[in-house]
Amino acid sequence: MTTKGPEIDLLRVSDITVRFGGIVALDGVAFNVPQGKIVGLIGPNGAGKTTLFNCLSRIYQPSSGTIEFDGKSIMSLPAHKIASLGIGRTFQNLALFNTATVLENIRIGSHPRTSSDLTSDIFSLPGSRRVNKEATQIADHLISYLDLNKVAYKNVSDLPFGTKKRVELARALALSPRLLLLDEPACGLNHEEVKELGETICRARKDFDLTILLVEHHMGLVMGISDRIVAFNFGRRIAAGTPREIQSDPQVISAYLGERK
Ligand SMILES: Nc1ncnc2c1ncn2[C@@H]1O[C@H](COP(=O)(O)OP(=O)(O)OP(=O)(O)O)[C@@H](O)[C@H]1O
């Protein structure tokens, strides 16, 4: 019999409160994301999910609480340091450079991990050339991995929405993140694309040794691939547990009444 090692929390969110004027978007929220797991974050519209992602990305500063990544507080870090720490993210409304090609967008994703200094870049010194080569290798690998070969040299603006979503996932993976934050990756995808997305997320978790925090309204996807789920309503955590436990939780059912997708 094999014995499993102790579970380590890669992300610890404790007592996070965020206010926008009179609105309390998050009210003392706490949960952990164990290393290697997929944790789903669910809740009706306005529950505070995106606000939480923006706290994790250091875009919003909570009025109280702490966030620890790999045992260290990230509360004093600026937003631009988060990626180099190993926290990657996709966005609900996509954050791609539309006039750049797929390859260029994915290359940019690896920048915080591979970046050289300004002088090397300006004078095209060996350090800069090495970085460019590495960025291209990473992008080439991800283009094959996510089946984007046929569109690698196309401008992102010319692509169908589902393909753009795959490009954004590739851009986030180019960072080689340890923690990947996925903000509604199934939004706007058709049934077949959602199925493929679920398979891709699970495959990527294994192949890239990822820990994933997934905000998602698509119940089929989030229940199908999450190890654990945390449910929010009105800025508060109302339940946490396995997908099976969450599906039968009275508070979750009540929060979602009439909102089933
Ligand atoms: N920048 C902001 N300024 C003012 N209020 C905000 C801001 N961002 C979010 N809110 C408010 O905070 C609350 C939580 O919003 P949030 O976008 O985090 O919810 P959500 O769970 O992500 O919703 P959805 O599923 O619709 O994306 C809402 O009442 C929202 O109107």
The ligand as a Gaussian input file, in Angstrom:
#p B3LYP/6-31G(d) Opt

LIG

0 1
 N      -14.740000      47.944000      -9.357000
 C      -15.911000      47.843000      -8.717000
 N      -16.549000      48.942000      -8.230000
 C      -17.706000      48.839000      -7.563000
 N      -18.338000      47.673000      -7.301000
 C      -17.771000      46.554000      -7.784000
 C      -16.532000      46.570000      -8.506000
 N      -16.206000      45.287000      -8.832000
 C      -17.197000      44.530000      -8.341000
 N      -18.129000      45.274000      -7.729000
 C      -19.308000      44.779000      -7.009000
 O      -18.873000      43.783000      -6.118000
 C      -19.785000      42.682000      -6.097000
 C      -19.071000      41.411000      -6.505000
 O      -18.773000      41.485000      -7.914000
 P      -17.933000      40.387000      -8.695000
 O      -17.730000      40.887000     -10.099000
 O      -16.718000      40.052000      -7.922000
 O      -18.911000      39.151000      -8.693000
 P      -18.805000      37.778000      -9.501000
 O      -19.137000      36.698000      -8.539000
 O      -17.516000      37.698000     -10.202000
 O      -19.987000      37.966000     -10.555000
 P      -20.102000      37.361000     -12.054000
 O      -20.345000      35.912000     -11.902000
 O      -21.289000      38.099000     -12.608000
 O      -18.827000      37.686000     -12.780000
 C      -20.938000      43.072000      -7.012000
 O      -21.945000      43.675000      -6.220000
 C      -20.303000      44.082000      -7.947000
 O      -21.282000      44.983000      -8.451000

